[in-house]
């Protein structure tokens, strides 16, 4: 239940901040925002300052377009929110307060503002995290000048068909001891495991708030007989920075993440066009919800870091030149600037509708993949609620 609540809160904040960017810039250019919704329709109820300056309660069927002020609504599906800007759809009204009557530059700013706000949110989350102490990879013997605490050796990856996978170790597990020998460094694990080919070994790991004892049999995978269990390891610590350094670190890390994610998207697209197998793992809403459950167990700072990563992913995805997304609408603005006149509204609207249907189809496929990957764990999570 906690995982579900945190997942809804994270998704809600990311989408609301995105929509707030569109709303604020629309109002800045005196474009009417007909409705700002918390959650997605159907509408539960709403309120608006009527044409006489008095606040008025609205039911679920009230028409938002008849008021000159923005309708604020509360909706039944608690997954973020939306802003309805006058004149943005294919039935654009060319009136003084319409999106359709603004210059290409102003429309670009309104469309880009949602993406920009996601980058800003990532920067804010990371800056706060660096002030509080954010999980950071450090050397096996970190620089003593770092203000670091909670140093630990964690599992970063697990190879398939290895003793680690068969024994039930998971990404994020923290090593506490191996056969009663405490673990402080990565080399401790390597030194203990290496000579234990086919010997039953007891490992104690921390997973969230639990300590779990796992029995595992290391196997030699090299000619020299060195035994392994099949995990990638990383030394992490909570590293704090003074507020002025935290802001700088938040900005540089946001930039680095943006570059890394763009490179990953580029590789995925490149693999698709060249017919190669796509190696990157893609998670949909179900997969993200399951990852949220793992992060919640680690603590609020990890949740903050995870939310920052999701925010920047949401921004970049929305910027892709795909119909129905902000990037697709921006692409039509670029075409309009080159041609000197806009694409016919009916054609643009039809393309956005087709793009939306294809996106929904892609979402269904990704959700199907999520269920295939996490099916058993999803069922266990549902049962745990009851």
C-alpha positions in Angstrom: 0.0 0.0 0.0 2.9 2.4 0.9 4.5 1.7 -2.5 1.2 2.5 -4.3 0.8 5.8 -2.4 4.4 6.8 -3.1 4.1 5.8 -6.8 0.9 8.0 -7.2 2.5 10.9 -5.3 5.7 10.8 -7.4 3.8 10.5 -10.7 1.3 13.2 -9.6 4.1 15.7 -8.7 6.0 15.1 -12.0 2.9 15.6 -14.2 1.5 18.5 -12.2 4.8 20.4 -12.4 5.0 19.7 -16.1 1.5 21.0 -16.6 2.2 24.0 -14.4 4.9 25.0 -16.8 2.4 25.1 -19.6 -0.1 27.0 -17.4 2.2 29.7 -16.2 3.7 30.5 -19.6 0.2 30.5 -21.2 -0.9 33.1 -18.6 2.3 35.0 -19.1 1.4 35.5 -22.8 -2.3 36.2 -21.9 -3.6 32.9 -23.3 -6.6 31.6 -21.5 -6.2 28.3 -19.6 -9.7 27.0 -19.6 -9.1 24.3 -16.9 -6.4 23.2 -14.6 -7.2 19.7 -13.4 -5.8 17.8 -10.4 -6.0 14.2 -11.6 -7.6 13.0 -14.8 -11.3 13.1 -15.8 -14.0 12.3 -15.2 -14.4 15.4 -13.1 -15.4 15.0 -9.5 -16.1 18.7 -9.0 -14.5 22.1 -9.6 -14.6 25.8 -8.7 -14.1 29.0 -10.7 -14.3 32.7 -10.2 -17.3 33.7 -12.3 -17.6 36.7 -14.6 -18.8 38.8 -11.6 -15.7 38.0 -9.5 -17.4 35.5 -7.2 -16.2 31.9 -6.6 -18.6 29.3 -7.9 -18.9 25.6 -7.3 -19.1 23.4 -10.5 -20.5 19.9 -10.9 -18.9 17.3 -13.1 -20.8 18.3 -16.3 -20.2 22.1 -16.2 -18.6 23.6 -19.4 -15.3 25.2 -18.5 -15.1 27.3 -21.7 -18.0 29.6 -20.8 -16.0 31.3 -18.0 -13.3 33.9 -18.7 -11.3 32.6 -15.7 -9.6 29.2 -15.2 -11.7 26.4 -13.8 -9.9 24.5 -11.1 -11.1 20.9 -11.0 -10.6 17.8 -8.9 -10.9 14.6 -10.9 -11.4 10.9 -10.2 -8.1 9.4 -11.5 -5.3 10.6 -9.1 -2.4 10.3 -11.6 -1.1 13.8 -12.0 -3.2 16.5 -13.8 -3.8 18.4 -17.0 -4.2 22.0 -18.3 -6.6 22.8 -21.1 -5.4 25.8 -23.1 -7.8 27.6 -25.3 -7.1 27.1 -29.0 -4.5 24.4 -28.6 -6.5 21.6 -30.3 -7.5 21.1 -33.9 -10.7 23.2 -33.3 -8.5 26.2 -32.5 -10.4 29.4 -31.9 -8.6 32.4 -33.4 -9.7 34.8 -30.6 -7.6 37.4 -28.7 -6.9 35.0 -25.8 -6.3 31.9 -27.9 -3.1 29.9 -28.2 -3.6 29.8 -32.0 -3.2 33.6 -32.3 0.2 33.8 -30.6 3.5 34.0 -32.5 5.5 30.9 -33.2 8.0 31.9 -30.6 5.4 32.3 -27.9 3.7 29.0 -28.8 7.1 27.3 -28.6 7.7 28.7 -25.1 4.3 27.5 -23.9 4.9 24.0 -25.3 8.5 23.8 -24.1 7.8 25.1 -20.6 6.4 21.7 -19.4 9.7 19.9 -20.4 11.7 22.8 -18.9 9.9 22.4 -15.5 10.7 18.7 -15.4 14.4 19.6 -15.7 14.0 22.2 -13.0 12.3 19.7 -10.7 15.1 17.2 -11.3 17.6 20.0 -10.4 15.6 20.8 -7.2 15.3 17.2 -6.1 19.0 16.5 -6.6 20.1 19.7 -4.9 18.0 18.9 -1.8 19.4 15.4 -1.9 23.0 16.6 -2.0 22.3 18.9 1.0 20.7 16.0 3.0 23.2 13.3 1.8 22.5 11.6 -1.4 23.6 8.0 -2.4 26.8 8.3 -4.3 29.3 5.8 -5.8 32.7 6.1 -4.0 36.0 4.4 -4.2 36.5 1.3 -2.2 38.4 3.5 0.2 36.7 6.9 -0.3 38.5 10.2 0.1 38.5 11.1 3.8 37.8 14.7 3.0 34.3 13.7 1.7 31.5 14.3 4.3 30.2 10.7 3.8 28.2 8.4 6.0 26.6 5.0 5.7 29.3 3.4 3.6 28.3 0.1 2.2 28.9 -2.5 -0.5 25.8 -3.0 -2.7 24.8 -5.2 -5.6 24.7 -3.2 -8.8 23.8 -6.0 -11.2 23.2 -9.7 -11.3 24.2 -11.9 -14.2 21.6 -14.4 -15.4 21.9 -18.1 -14.6 24.5 -17.6 -11.8 24.5 -18.7 -8.2 23.5 -15.1 -7.1 20.3 -15.3 -9.3 19.5 -18.8 -8.2 20.0 -18.0 -4.5 17.6 -15.0 -4.7 20.0 -12.0 -4.3 18.6 -8.8 -5.7 19.9 -5.5 -7.1 20.3 -3.1 -4.2 21.1 -5.7 -1.5 23.8 -4.5 0.9 26.4 -7.0 2.1 26.7 -7.3 5.9 28.7 -10.5 6.3 29.9 -13.7 4.6 30.3 -16.7 6.8 30.3 -14.4 9.9 33.1 -12.2 8.4 31.9 -8.6 8.3 32.0 -6.8 4.9 33.4 -3.2 4.6 35.0 -3.2 1.2 34.5 -4.8 -2.2 37.8 -6.5 -1.9 36.5 -8.3 1.2 33.9 -10.1 -0.8 36.3 -11.0 -3.6 38.9 -12.4 -1.1 36.3 -14.5 0.8 34.4 -15.8 -2.3 37.4 -16.5 -4.6 38.7 -19.7 -2.9 35.2 -21.2 -2.1 34.5 -23.0 -5.4 31.4 -25.3 -4.8 31.5 -24.7 -1.1 28.2 -23.8 0.6 28.5 -20.2 1.9 26.3 -18.1 4.1 25.7 -14.5 3.2 23.8 -12.0 5.2 22.4 -9.0 3.3 20.3 -6.0 4.2 17.3 -5.4 2.0 15.4 -2.3 3.0 14.7 -2.7 6.7 15.2 -6.5 6.7 18.3 -8.6 7.2 18.2 -11.7 5.1 20.3 -14.8 5.3 21.1 -16.5 2.0 22.9 -19.7 1.3 24.9 -19.8 -1.9 27.4 -22.0 -3.6 30.1 -20.0 -5.6 31.3 -21.6 -8.8 34.6 -21.2 -10.7 34.1 -19.6 -14.1 37.8 -19.0 -15.0 40.7 -21.3 -15.8 42.6 -20.5 -12.6 39.7 -21.8 -10.5 38.6 -18.4 -9.0 35.0 -18.7 -7.7 32.4 -16.1 -8.3 28.7 -15.7 -7.5 27.8 -13.5 -10.5 27.2 -10.0 -9.1 28.4 -6.5 -10.0 29.4 -4.6 -6.9 29.6 -0.9 -6.0 30.7 0.9 -2.9 28.2 3.6 -2.0 27.9 6.3 0.7 25.6 9.1 1.6 27.6 12.2 0.7 26.6 15.7 2.0 27.6 19.0 0.6 27.2 22.6 1.8 24.1 24.3 0.3 26.2 26.3 -2.3 28.0 23.2 -3.5 24.8 21.1 -3.4 23.2 23.6 -5.9 26.2 23.4 -8.2 26.2 19.5 -7.9 22.5 19.5 -8.6 23.0 21.5 -11.8 26.0 19.5 -13.1 24.3 16.1 -12.2 21.1 17.2 -14.0 23.2 18.0 -17.1 25.2 14.7 -16.9 21.9 12.7 -16.5 20.4 14.5 -19.5 23.4 13.6 -21.7 23.5 10.0 -20.5 19.7 9.5 -21.1 19.9 11.1 -24.6 22.8 8.8 -25.5 20.7 5.8 -24.2 17.7 6.9 -26.3 20.0 7.4 -29.3 21.3 3.9 -28.9 17.8 2.4 -28.7 16.7 4.2 -31.8 19.9 3.3 -33.6 19.4 -0.4 -32.7 15.8 -0.3 -33.9 16.8 1.1 -37.3 19.8 -1.2 -37.8 17.8 -4.3 -36.8 20.0 -5.1 -33.8 18.7 -6.4 -30.6 17.7 -3.6 -28.2 19.8 -4.2 -25.1 18.3 -1.4 -22.9 15.5 -2.3 -20.5 12.3 -0.3 -20.9 9.9 -0.2 -18.0 6.3 1.0 -18.2 4.0 2.2 -15.4 3.8 -1.3 -13.8 7.6 -1.7 -13.9 8.1 1.8 -12.5 5.7 1.0 -9.7 7.7 -2.2 -8.8 10.9 -0.2 -8.9 9.3 2.4 -6.6 8.6 -0.4 -4.1 12.3 -1.3 -4.1 13.4 2.3 -3.6 10.9 3.0 -0.8 12.6 0.2 1.2 15.9 2.1 0.9 14.8 5.4 2.4 13.4 8.8 1.4 16.7 10.1 -0.1 16.7 7.2 -2.5 13.0 8.0 -3.4 14.1 11.6 -4.1 16.9 10.5 -6.3 14.5 8.1 -8.1 11.9 10.9 -8.6 14.6 13.2 -10.1 15.6 10.5 -12.6 11.9 9.9 -13.6 11.4 13.7 -14.0 14.2 14.1 -16.4 13.1 11.0 -18.3 9.6 12.4 -18.6 10.9 15.7 -19.9 13.1 14.1 -22.5 10.3 11.7 -23.7 7.9 14.6 -24.0 10.5 16.5 -26.1 10.8 13.7 -28.7 9.3 14.7 -32.1 6.4 12.3 -31.8 2.8 13.4 -32.7 0.6 14.0 -29.6 3.7 14.8 -27.4 5.1 18.3 -26.8 8.0 17.5 -29.1 5.5 16.6 -31.9 3.7 19.9 -31.6 7.0 21.8 -31.6 7.9 20.0 -34.8 4.8 21.4 -36.4 5.8 24.9 -35.3 9.2 24.4 -36.9 7.5 23.3 -40.2 5.2 26.4 -39.9 8.3 28.7 -39.5 10.0 27.1 -42.5 6.8 27.2 -44.7 5.7 30.6 -43.6 2.2 29.4 -42.8 0.8 26.7 -40.4 -0.1 23.2 -41.4 -3.9 22.8 -41.9 -5.5 22.2 -38.5 -7.5 19.2 -39.7 -4.3 17.5 -40.9 -2.3 18.3 -37.8 -5.2 17.1 -35.6 -5.4 13.8 -37.5 -1.7 13.2 -37.2 -1.8 13.9 -33.5 -4.7 11.5 -33.1 -2.9 8.8 -34.9 0.2 9.4 -32.9 -1.8 9.2 -29.7 -3.3 5.9 -30.7 0.1 4.5 -31.5 1.4 5.7 -28.2 -1.5 4.0 -26.4 -0.6 0.8 -28.3 3.0 1.1 -27.3 2.0 1.6 -23.7 -0.2 -1.6 -23.8 2.8 -3.5 -25.2 5.2 -2.1 -22.5 2.6 -2.9 -19.7 2.3 -6.5 -21.1 6.1 -6.8 -21.0 6.0 -5.4 -17.4 3.5 -8.1 -16.4 5.6 -10.8 -18.1 8.7 -9.6 -16.1 7.2 -8.8 -12.8 4.0 -10.9 -12.9 4.7 -13.1 -9.8 5.9 -10.2 -7.7 2.8 -8.1 -8.7 0.5 -10.8 -7.5 2.4 -11.1 -4.2 2.2 -7.3 -3.8 -1.6 -7.3 -4.4 -2.1 -10.2 -1.8 0.1 -8.3 0.7 -2.5 -5.4 0.6 -5.2 -7.7 1.9 
